[in-house]
Amino acid sequence: MDAQKAHFPISLMCQVLKQSRSGYYAWCNRPLSPRGKENETLSQMIQQIQQESRQTYGSPRIQAALAAQGFPISRQRVIRLMANLGINAHLRRKFKGTTDSNHRLPIAENTLDRCFKTDASDQVWVADITYIWTAEGWVYLAVILDLFSRRVVGWSIAEHLRTELVLTALSAALGHRKPSSAGLLFHPDRGAQYASHDYQQALSHPTHQYDCRLV
């Protein structure tokens, strides 16, 4: 009732809950128990700890911080107090690199040279890898984009950054689209996956021109 008194009249809540108004006001004026006072102190400390951590601490780290300050309480009690305060940790996900350009694999000349205008579909494809956070952790997404239509023509998703990730995306693109005999300029980034022998071999068809540079 006390938590909802800003939204509903006390008399209405007493009627719904079959409680007397005098009983409610007696409860409001009742002095806090020792545990209630301790909870107030802990709540203030939790708010301060969370503010100092820039809202990144979850219950385990808050529990450890409280223990370090002389308040060794249970994890469940920390969770309960955090819930009462409406506090949740805002996770800062670590950056996940996708491009390993520190390799000695062959790098083709930058034929595209930032000329992003094309006359028709399937003349230029560009490719890259990104990462996505999911409830089960990081996954990697390899995408091939047709530069003319800006449509995704092939993609692949996996929990690793091995060459199979980009090969699967290429197979998907070639399975859906049939580049003309005039040739296809393929422009991925300079990562090791795209510069690998297996990937260059997959691009060795006469209608493909391999151009491994940053998109």
Stockholm file with secondary structure:
# STOCKHOLM 1.0

chainA/1-215         MDAQKAHFPISLMCQVLKQSRSGYYAWCNRPLSPRGKENETLSQMIQQIQQESRQTYGSPRIQAALAAQGFPISRQRVIRLMANLGINAHLRRKFKGTTDSNHRLPIAENTLDRCFKTDASDQVWVADITYIWTAEGWVYLAVILDLFSRRVVGWSIAEHLRTELVLTALSAALGHRKPSSAGLLFHPDRGAQYASHDYQQALSHPTHQYDCRLV
#=GR chainA/1-215 SS CGGGTTTSCHHHHHHHHTCCHHHHHHHHHSCCCHHHHHHHHHHHHHHHHHHHTTSCCCHHHHHHHHHHTTCCCCHHHHHHHHHHHTCCCCCCCCCCCCCCCCSCSCCCCCSSTTCCCCSSTTSEEEEEEEEEEETTEEEEEEEEEETTTCCEEEEEEESSCSHHHHHHHHHHHHHHCCCCTTCEEEECCSCHHHHSHHHHHHTCSTTEEECCSCC
#=GC SS_cons         CGGGTTTSCHHHHHHHHTCCHHHHHHHHHSCCCHHHHHHHHHHHHHHHHHHHTTSCCCHHHHHHHHHHTTCCCCHHHHHHHHHHHTCCCCCCCCCCCCCCCCSCSCCCCCSSTTCCCCSSTTSEEEEEEEEEEETTEEEEEEEEEETTTCCEEEEEEESSCSHHHHHHHHHHHHHHCCCCTTCEEEECCSCHHHHSHHHHHHTCSTTEEECCSCC
//
